[in-house]
Amino acid sequence: MSLPLAGVTVVDLSRILAGPYCTMVLGDLGAEVLKVEPPQGDDSRGWGPPFASGESAYFLAVNRNKKSVCINLKHPGGRDVLRRLTAKADVLVENFRPGTLERLGFGYQEVRQTRPEIIYCSISGYGHSGPLREKPGYDAVIQGEGGWMSLTGETDGPPLKVGASLADIFTGMVAVEGILAALYDRGRTGKGQKVDVALFDSVLATLCYQAQGYLLTGDVPQRMGNRHPSLAPYETFQTLDGYVIVGVGNDSLWRTFCQAVRRPDLDQPRFETNALRVENYQELKALLAPIFRSGSTQHWLEALDAKGIPAGRVRSVAEALQNPQVEGRNMLLETEHSIIGRLKMIGNPVKLSGAVEGSCLAPPLLGQHTEEVLAEKLDLSSDQIVALRKEGALGP
């Protein structure tokens, strides 16, 4: 069976993380992604260590299922090549600072003149409107500006960023959502449109109940370590040899939890409801902490699992990837890279019953597919491509 985006052509002008993550997902879903890179390549090719045979883990992580086409947009011949490619594309994705592509002649208004059906997705730090539209935004900066860091860390500690680049990755997911919605709308109306996605907006959206609580009460949410502001017990506990994380989401689970830890005496009036457990959190934590320190992580997981209490081990990245559920969900892909050899990558979390998960294109070398794409898409001959390369319109 073909993948749902088979037949969709994406011109990918993005680099670093949010945009490339978005286009990788589109490629996973079957789109043909033409990754247009400058002669020096996507900046993330040099972001490391770690490297494997000169290829950075950063670049490899978000660039499978793409064809690299090396074009020099500072050269008029290069801009002409890109203009011809976009005239045949269904989707264009870019994450330049607002105004940059307009100066090069590839803003939305210019591109839609030759391709009215184009879905033009712009990803930026703060979006294409508002007083901060021209301000650059990297993941860590947006984690601070968007409120995440104020919520992350211990109560009496400094603000911390999340360990993974979740602002970029989540924004990439939001961009996919917008592109798919626009493609669906085009199927009904025949019209393309611009999709404007900002890291700042995406992070704000994730504040969810934290922001809603502030909007309702005016109380500013604070860092609380691993505890939950509205549920208890819902946090990590130290064991003899590690940490477990426990989620008691309702009063029925609380009563079962007391049985699981063999402390039925904790099922008492001051802890009877979730609201009371949150209100009396410090007393509750003082009672539960020594209980968990008395046994191993495995002991408590077995006891909690036996009663159906949501609980898990706090794992390292290595331990998370070794979880048998990874294989059970086909969350590790393998492909053959032209210089690295066999390459493992994290798979796509979307599982479609109508599509068979199989092989994928390895992340490309810089300009690996330039000749193939220009010959196939633009009917350029080898001599024409060589001439464009000699005059500086194309990269190596």
N, C-alpha and C positions, 0 to 999 in steps of 0.2 A: 504493500500500500504506500502511496506517496504521502509525504509530510504535508501539513495544511498550508504552508507558505510556498510550496513548490510552484515555480513560475514567477515568483516575485523577485525583482532585481533591486538590490539595495546598494546605493553609492554611499560608502562610509568614509566621511571626512573627519571622523573623531579620533581622539588619541587619549592616552593615559588610561582611565578606568571606567567612568560612568558611561560614556558613549560606546567604547569597545565592549563593555559587558552587555549593553543593550543589543548591539549588532550581533554579538555571539549568540544570544538567545534567538534572534531572528534567524540566524544561520542554522541553529539547532532545530528550528521549526520548519526548515526546508528552503528558506530564501537563499538566493545566490548573493553573497555579500562581496562587493568589490571594495577592498580596503585601500583607499587612496592615501599613499604616504609620500612625504617630501623626500628629497634625496638623502637626507640624514636619517630618515625613518621616524616612526613613532617614538616619542621621548622615552617611553617605558622600556624600549629595547635596551636602554643603558641603565635602568634602575636595578641595582643590585649591590652586593650579592644577595641571594645565590644566583649562579649562572650554571648552565650545562652546555658545554661546547660553544660558549660565547653567547648563548641565548638566555635571556633573563627569565626567571620564574614568573616575574610580574607580567611580562608580555605574554608568555605561554599560557597563563591562567585565563586570559579573556579574549584570545584571538583564534580559536579553532573555527573550522568551517568558514574560512574566508580566503579570498584570493588577493594577494598583495600586488598593487599596481603603483609603480613609483613615478609620480608626476611632479614637475617643478612648477608650482603655481605662480612663481615670480617671473616666469618666462611666458610671453604671449602665446607661443606654440603649445605650452603646457596647459594654459587656460583654455585654449581652443579644444584640446583633447578632452578636458574635463567637461566642457560645455556640451560636447557631442555625447559623452557618456550619460550626463544627467538628462539629456533629451530622450534617452531610452529607458530611464529608471522609473521604478514605481515609488521608491522611498529614497530620501536623502537624509542622512543623520550627520549632524555637526555639533561640535562643542567648543567653537572659538568664542572669544569674548564678543559680545554684541557689537556689531558694526564692522568687524574684521572682514567677513565675507562680502558684505555690501561693497566695501572698498575694492574688492577684487572682482566684482561683477557677478557674485554668486549668492546674493541675498535672496530671500523668498520671492520678492516681487520680480527680480530678474529671471530666476529659474522658471517660475510659473509662466512666463511669456512664451517659452519654448516647450514647456511640459505642464499644461494646466492641470493634469491629473496627479501631479506629484504630491506625495505626502512628505512634507519638509519638517523634520524634527530638529529643533534647536535645544541643546542642553547647555545650561550655563549656571554660574554660581547663584545669581539672584534673579534670573529671568530677563525678558526683553522689555519690561516696563518697571516703573517705580524709580525712586531716587538712587537706588544702588545698582541699577542695571549694568553700569560699566565697571563695577568693582569685581576684581578677580576673586574666585572662590575655590579653594582646595578643600578636600574632605575634612581635615582637622580643623580648619578655620570655621567651616560651616557647622561642625559638631559644637563648637563654642558659641557661635552666633545663633544657632537654632535651639539652644537650651539643653541639648543632651548632656554636655559636660557638667552643667549645674546639678544634674540628677545622678551623676555617675561617680561613685567613690564612697568612702566611709563618711559617716556623719561629721566627724571632727577632722577629716582629711581634706586635701586639696581637690578641686574638680579634676576629673580624668576623662580622657577620650575612650571610646569603645575600642577594644583590641583589634577588631577588623575594620576595614574602610567601609563601614555600613552606609554612610551618607552617599558615597559614590554608587555602591552596589544597589541600594534601594532606589536611588534616582534612575539608574539604568533600568530597573524593573518597571518603574513608573513610566519611563519613556516607551518601553515595549507596550504597556497598557494603552498609552495614547496613540501609538502607531496602529495597533490592531483595531482600536475603535475607529480611527480615521479611515483605515482600509475597508472596514465594514460599511462605513457611511458612504465611501466612494462606490462600493458595490451597489448601493441603492440609488445614489444621485449622479454618479459619474464625475463628481467634482473632488478635486484634491483640497488640501488645507494645510495650514501650519500648525505644528504641535510644539508648544512652548513649555519646556520643563526646566525647573530650577532646583538645584540642590537645597536651597534654603526652604522652598515651599515643601519639598518632599520630607525634609526633617521635621518641619512644623507639623505636618500631617501625622507623623508617628507619635507626637506627644499625646494625642488621643485623650484618654481619661485624665491624664495629668493636666493638660491644658483646660479641659472641660471643668475640672475641679476648681482651677483658678478663676475661670470665667464666671462660675456660679458663686464663689465665696469671696474671691479676692485674696485668699490665702496662697502664698507662693510656695509651690512644692520644693522640698529640700532633699539633699542627698541622704539616703537611708541605708547605704551599704547594700546588702543582699535581701533586705526585708521588703515586703510589699506595703504600699501605703494604705491599702484597703482590705487586705486579707491576712489572716494569721492562723496557724503557722504556715508561712509560705516563703521559704528562704533556705540558705545552706546551714548545715550543722557539721561541726568537726567531729570526726570519729577517731578511733584509735590509730588509723592508718591513712586517713584522707578526709574527704568531704562528701556528704550526700546533700542533695537538694530535694526538698519536700514541698508538695503543693496540696494543702488542705483547703479545697475550694468551697465547701459548704458544711453545714452543721452535722449532717449525717456522716460525712467523711470524718469529721472531728471525733465523733463517738467511736467510729471504727478505728481511727488512728490511736485513740487511747488504749484500745484492746491490743493493737499491733505492737505497741511499745510496752505492753504489760503494765500499764498504769491506769486502770479504770478509775482510780481515785481522782484523776485529773478532770474527769467529766463532772464538773461541779458548777454551781450557779454563776460564779464570776467569769467562767469561760463558756457558758452555755451557748451563746450565739457568736457569730463572727464579729459583729459590732463590739461585743464585750471583750472578745479576745484581742481585737485591735486596741481597744481602750486600755486593757490591762496587759499590754504587750510585754513590758519589762518584767513583770512577775512571771508571765508565761515563759519567756525566753530563759529566765533564771532557773526555772524548773526543768526545761527540756534539754538545755545544753549539757549538763552532766549525764543525763540519760544516754545521749548519743555518744559521748566520749567513753562510755563504758563498754562499747562493742566495736567490732570492725565494720568497715564500709559494707563488705559482703553480707555480714550478719544482718545489718539493718535493711539492706535492699531485699534480702530474702523475706524478712519479717513483714516489711511493708508491701511487697509484691503479693504475698500470700493473702493479704486482706484487701487488695485492690487499691491501695493508696498510691497516687501519683508520686513517684520518686525516681531519682536517678543518681548515678555517680558523676562527680565533677571530673571530667576527663581532660587529659592533654590533647593537643591536636593529633598526635600519633595514636593515642588510645581511641579517639573518636573515629579515626579512619580505619581502625582495626575492629570496630564493632561489627559483628556478623550481620547486622541490619544493613550495613553499607552494601554488602554483596547481595543481600536479599532484595534491595531496592535498585540494584544496578546503578549505583551512584559513583562508580569509578569506571571511566572509559579508558581504553587503550588504543593507541594509534601508532603508526610508523612515521617518525619524523626524519626528514632527509639527512640531517647530520647528527642528531641525538640518538637515533635508533628508536627502540620501543619507549613510548611516552605514556605515562598515566596522567589522567586529569579528572577533576571533579565533574560529574555528569550533571545533566539538567534535571531539576526537581519536578518538572511537569511530565507526568506519565499519561500518554494518550492511548486509549484502547484501540483507536483506529490507525495507529502508526507503529511500525516495528523499529525498536531501537537497534541500531547497527553501528557500522563504522562511521568515522567522521574524518574530515580533512584536518590534518595536523596544522598547528599554527604556522603561517608561511614565513619563509625567509624574505628579507627586504627585496621587493620587486620580482619575486619568484614567478608571478603570473602576468607580468606586464605585456609581454609579446602575445601570449595566449589570449588575453582579454581584448587587446586592441585589434588583433586579427579577427577574432570572433564577433565582437560587438560593433567595430567600426570598419571592418573590411580593409584594414591597413595591411600592406604587404611588408615583408621582411625588410626590403630596401627603405620603405617609408619610415618604419620604426627605427632603423639604424640612423637614418638622416635626422629624425627628431631627437634621438639620443645624442648625436654629435653636436647638434646646435644647442643642447642644454635644456630642451623641453622635458626630457625624461631623465629619471635617475638611473643608476647603474643596474 
